[in-house]
């Protein structure tokens, strides 16, 4: 399995727009070979985190208490190749969303 290491670009109000006045994003998400890592730079409270595949089926779901300096690692090592959407929403349905790819390669 070949997964490109990269930043997952998040968009939406929870990703920074309307939440913070500086240019630091409160949430950063990165994909590596076998996981997606989400880091929180500010206290955001309880977040509902959902990852869906290209057909809209939920492949991962959890609720976390996102505090400054905390992070979450999602194991993607045995997921099928394709496009996935990650969505992080608070109780007020203010969300951040992003898309990432997993490619199967025998390289």
C-alpha positions as CSV (number, residue, x, y, z in Angstrom):
1,X,0.0,0.0,0.0
2,X,1.4,3.4,-1.0
3,X,0.0,6.4,0.8
4,X,1.3,9.8,0.1
5,X,2.3,11.7,3.2
6,X,0.7,15.1,3.1
7,X,-1.3,17.7,4.9
8,X,-5.1,17.4,4.7
9,X,-6.5,20.8,3.9
10,X,-9.5,21.5,6.0
11,X,-12.2,24.1,5.2
12,X,-15.2,25.4,7.1
13,X,-15.8,27.6,10.1
14,X,-14.1,25.2,12.6
15,X,-11.0,25.2,10.4
16,X,-10.3,28.8,11.3
17,X,-12.8,31.0,9.4
18,X,-14.8,33.0,11.9
19,X,-13.2,31.1,14.9
20,X,-9.9,32.8,15.3
21,X,-8.5,36.2,14.3
22,X,-4.9,35.1,13.7
23,X,-3.7,32.9,10.9
24,X,-3.1,29.8,13.1
25,X,-5.5,27.1,12.3
26,X,-7.1,25.5,15.4
27,X,-7.0,22.1,13.7
28,X,-4.2,20.5,11.6
29,X,-4.6,17.2,9.9
30,X,-1.9,15.1,8.2
31,X,-1.9,11.7,6.5
32,X,1.0,9.4,6.6
33,X,1.5,5.8,5.4
34,X,-0.9,4.1,7.8
35,X,-2.8,6.8,9.6
36,X,-4.4,10.2,9.7
37,X,-3.2,12.4,12.6
38,X,-5.3,15.4,13.8
39,X,-3.7,18.0,16.1
40,X,-5.6,20.6,18.1
41,X,-3.9,23.9,18.9
42,X,-6.8,25.4,21.0
43,X,-9.5,24.0,23.2
44,X,-12.5,23.2,21.0
45,X,-14.5,21.0,23.4
46,X,-16.3,17.9,22.2
47,X,-15.9,17.2,18.5
48,X,-17.7,14.5,16.5
49,X,-15.2,13.1,14.0
50,X,-16.5,11.1,11.0
51,X,-14.6,9.7,8.1
52,X,-16.7,8.5,5.0
53,X,-15.6,6.7,1.9
54,X,-16.4,7.7,-1.7
55,X,-19.8,6.1,-1.5
56,X,-20.7,8.0,1.7
57,X,-20.4,5.0,4.0
58,X,-19.0,5.8,7.4
59,X,-15.7,4.0,8.0
60,X,-14.7,5.7,11.2
61,X,-16.6,7.6,13.9
62,X,-15.7,8.9,17.3
63,X,-16.3,11.8,19.7
64,X,-13.2,13.5,21.3
65,X,-12.6,16.2,23.8
66,X,-10.3,18.4,21.7
67,X,-8.0,20.3,24.0
68,X,-5.0,22.5,23.1
69,X,-2.0,20.3,22.5
70,X,-3.9,17.1,22.1
71,X,-4.1,14.9,19.0
72,X,-5.9,11.9,17.6
73,X,-4.4,9.2,15.3
74,X,-6.8,7.2,13.1
75,X,-5.4,3.9,11.8
76,X,-6.0,3.7,8.0
77,X,-3.6,0.9,7.3
78,X,-6.2,-1.6,6.2
79,X,-8.6,0.7,4.4
80,X,-9.3,0.2,0.7
81,X,-7.9,2.6,-1.8
82,X,-10.1,5.6,-2.7
83,X,-11.2,9.0,-1.6
84,X,-12.2,9.7,1.9
85,X,-13.9,12.8,3.5
86,X,-13.1,13.7,7.1
87,X,-15.6,15.9,9.0
88,X,-15.1,17.4,12.5
89,X,-18.1,19.1,14.0
90,X,-18.9,20.6,17.4
91,X,-22.2,20.6,19.2
92,X,-23.3,23.8,17.3
93,X,-22.7,22.0,13.9
94,X,-19.8,24.3,13.1
95,X,-17.6,22.0,11.1
96,X,-14.3,21.6,9.3
97,X,-14.0,19.1,6.4
98,X,-11.3,17.8,4.2
99,X,-10.6,15.1,1.6
100,X,-7.7,12.6,1.4
101,X,-6.7,9.7,-0.8
102,X,-5.4,6.2,-0.2
103,X,-3.8,4.5,-3.1
104,X,-3.1,0.8,-3.4
105,X,0.3,0.3,-5.0
106,X,2.7,-2.6,-4.9
107,X,5.8,-0.4,-5.0
